[in-house]
Amino acid sequence: MITGGSAFNIKAESLRMGSFTYEECEQLWCQHTEATGQPFDSRIFPELWEDTRGQPWLVNALGYELTWRFKPARERSRLLTLEDYRSAREKLIQSRATHLDQLTDKLREPRVQRVMSALLSSEESLEIQNIAPDDQQYVEDLGLIETYPRYASATGFIVK
């Protein structure tokens, strides 16, 4: 017997969408303004970028928290301020959203620990050069690191 949802709601495959750019984060959030007329304080966007680096789930979760769960934002003529954003960010953290709990659990996986340990041990470490590309991509997909071209940094990695 099915008690809610659908028998066809089965995850057949997982697709990875890349992280948004700074501009895409701002454009996505401005779609809310276009749809509702509700403006954002432009000071939100640099902080949103620093907090998320464009990680899709996080960008959307913060937007949802700010524009739908934050009761004062239901008055669509109200400017959403940087202080409102910070409050929404704190509420999202305190909510222990399933995705955040799952991410915490992922930190216990050996492949994640290998990558993070190598990156945190030393920038010049030979361990960094021996990180398996699949493991690196997996940790990047989780939103824990960013990979830059070799010319951008000595290691090619930035730990978020």
C-alpha positions in Angstrom: 0.0 0.0 0.0 1.3 3.5 -0.9 0.7 6.0 1.8 1.5 9.3 0.0 3.6 10.3 -2.9 3.6 8.3 -6.1 4.7 4.8 -7.0 6.5 6.4 -9.9 8.5 8.8 -7.7 11.6 6.7 -8.0 15.1 8.2 -8.5 16.3 6.5 -11.6 19.4 8.6 -12.1 21.1 11.5 -10.5 22.1 14.4 -12.7 24.7 16.9 -11.7 24.2 20.5 -12.7 27.2 22.7 -12.4 27.3 25.5 -9.9 25.8 28.9 -10.9 28.1 31.8 -11.7 27.7 35.0 -9.6 25.7 36.5 -12.4 23.4 33.5 -12.7 22.7 33.6 -8.9 21.7 37.2 -9.2 19.6 36.6 -12.3 17.9 33.6 -10.7 16.9 35.6 -7.6 15.8 38.6 -9.8 13.3 36.3 -11.4 11.5 36.5 -8.1 11.5 40.3 -8.4 10.2 40.0 -12.0 7.4 37.6 -10.9 6.3 39.4 -7.7 7.7 43.0 -8.0 9.6 42.4 -4.7 13.1 43.9 -4.8 16.3 42.7 -3.2 18.9 45.0 -1.6 21.8 44.7 -4.0 24.2 44.1 -1.0 22.7 40.6 -0.7 24.3 39.3 -3.8 28.0 39.4 -2.8 27.2 37.7 0.5 25.0 35.1 -1.3 28.0 34.4 -3.5 30.4 34.1 -0.6 28.0 31.8 1.2 27.2 29.5 -1.7 29.7 29.8 -4.5 26.7 29.1 -6.7 26.0 25.6 -5.3 22.5 25.1 -6.8 20.7 23.5 -3.8 22.0 26.2 -1.4 21.2 29.1 -3.7 17.7 27.9 -4.1 17.2 26.9 -0.4 18.3 30.4 0.7 16.0 32.0 -1.8 13.1 29.9 -0.7 13.8 30.6 3.0 14.0 34.4 2.4 11.1 34.8 0.0 8.6 32.2 1.3 9.3 31.1 4.8 10.3 34.6 6.1 6.9 35.9 7.0 7.6 39.6 6.6 8.6 38.9 3.0 5.1 37.9 2.2 4.4 41.6 1.9 5.7 41.7 -1.7 6.2 45.5 -1.7 8.8 45.1 1.1 12.5 45.4 0.1 14.4 42.3 1.2 17.5 43.6 3.0 20.9 42.2 3.8 19.7 41.8 7.4 16.7 39.8 6.2 19.1 37.6 4.1 21.3 36.9 7.1 18.3 36.0 9.2 17.1 33.6 6.5 20.6 32.1 6.3 20.6 31.5 10.1 17.2 29.9 10.0 18.3 27.6 7.2 21.3 26.5 9.3 19.2 26.0 12.4 16.6 24.0 10.5 19.1 21.2 9.9 17.7 20.7 6.4 18.0 17.2 5.2 20.5 18.2 2.5 22.8 19.7 5.2 22.6 16.6 7.4 23.4 14.4 4.4 26.4 16.6 3.6 27.6 16.2 7.2 27.2 12.4 6.8 29.2 12.5 3.5 32.2 14.0 5.4 32.5 10.5 7.0 33.1 8.8 3.7 36.6 7.6 3.1 36.9 9.2 -0.4 35.8 12.6 0.9 38.1 12.3 3.9 41.0 11.4 1.6 40.5 14.5 -0.5 39.9 16.9 2.4 42.8 15.5 4.3 45.1 15.9 1.4 44.0 19.5 0.8 44.1 20.6 4.4 47.5 18.9 5.1 49.7 21.1 2.9 49.4 23.0 -0.3 52.6 21.5 -1.6 51.8 18.0 -0.6 52.3 15.1 -3.0 49.0 13.8 -1.6 47.2 16.5 -3.6 48.8 15.3 -6.8 47.6 11.8 -6.1 43.9 12.6 -5.5 41.8 10.4 -7.8 39.9 12.6 -10.3 36.6 10.9 -9.6 37.0 11.6 -5.9 37.9 15.2 -6.6 34.9 15.6 -8.8 32.6 14.0 -6.2 33.8 16.3 -3.4 33.4 19.3 -5.8 29.9 18.1 -6.7 29.1 18.1 -3.0 30.0 21.8 -2.9 32.9 21.3 -0.5 35.7 22.5 -2.8 36.2 24.4 -6.1 38.7 23.3 -8.7 40.5 26.0 -10.5 42.9 25.8 -13.5 46.5 25.0 -12.5 47.6 28.6 -13.3 45.1 30.0 -10.8 46.6 28.5 -7.7 49.5 26.3 -6.8 47.3 23.3 -6.0 44.4 23.9 -8.3 42.0 23.5 -5.3 40.2 25.9 -3.0 38.6 24.5 0.1 35.3 26.3 0.8 
